[in-house]
Amino acid sequence: MSRNAVKFGRMSKKQREILQAEVQKHRLKEQRTEILTNPRGSNAQDTEQPCTSPRLAEAYPVQTWSNQNRWESSCSVHANLASKTHLQKDNVLHQPHSSEKLPTEATFRKIYFRDQQIQVEHSRATMFQRLYPVHNPETYSNLNYGSSITPEMVVSSTELNLLIQNVVLAHQETCRYRQDNLQVLRWETYSQEEVQSFQQKSMDQMWERCVCHVTEAIQYIVEFAKRLSGFMELNPNDQIVLLKAGVMEVLLIRMSRAFNGYNSTVFFEGKYAPLEIFQSLGCSDLIVSMFDLCHSLCALNLSEHEIAFISSMILLDPGRPWLQDKQKVEVLHKKQEYAFRYLLRTSHRESILSKLPQKGRLLNICHMHMEKLNVFRQMYPGIACESFPPLYKELFISEPETL
């Protein structure tokens, strides 16, 4: 077998010439770099650093980016060369006296993957800068991320910015009320006569009314979850588990958007309502707890971006029971956490992390909601099953046990 056959595997003369030209080009480039950086001379192969892992390169597939056409042809050339290099390796390993060829092959593989990763990262940054400003991404790149983090968890600063874009857009597109519209109506409050009218409604009427509003808010939260990167790739069981466990907590976070901390009112049916308007529900302690939580969140002056990430991290919580693929959820959650911290760092808002409500506080309110719901069902058997929306029943009401 000829030396070229051993070195390059089965390929046409033209392909071999292209490959040889690439190798020669990079050899010359490395020699010039070596001369500039080390005038006294040394072997470039001895000092060369390990290249970017092929697994990391595979984590950013070309076809997932909207500006694919701008550099598709270049990446396809690299992909062809990579496949030939893989065949080359197999041929060399099975041929005698081929050890002297391995340094050339290894060097070319390193050059290929390094150049491919640089090109992918540059293309992504160019695309993203048109959509979302990147604030000094290098300041966060030092977070790579501990030896205990698996390769799937390692993310670049560019991917963090793209993840921020995904979460923020998902939030903005699934909020029923825009923040600027809520601000316009901020001082539109119910009169005392209107408040008394609500207080005179029966418990079952008021419960049915509020449950309909809660269900509508939950529908938006479900849509928010579906738009989060990676959520729809989870298995259906885990999607349902995360939604059932997290929607009420996210609803409480989103409620703070529609809360006026100056007069303790919440947006309800077109106006801002005081706590007293919900008196006939028969669960004043639950409403007080919800209002207190909103007060705490409003005091932090959370931006829409921050509310979006708090919501996404609640939904993608790997600590939920009954998850079948907990590790996959944990990877998604970890990336969300890195992106959130990156966002806070660029906006100099890291101090709010220690001031966010504890998880136990949200869980206590959710448990209180379930307790009040059970009391209502005992007082009005059949109302919940007949009048409550199907989605609300699926999330919060277990199927009746058959006798």
Summary of the structure (lengths in Angstrom):
residues: 403
radius of gyration: 29.0
end to end distance: 80.1
largest distance: 97.5
contacts: 1128
relative contact order: 0.09
helix: 71%
strand: 3%
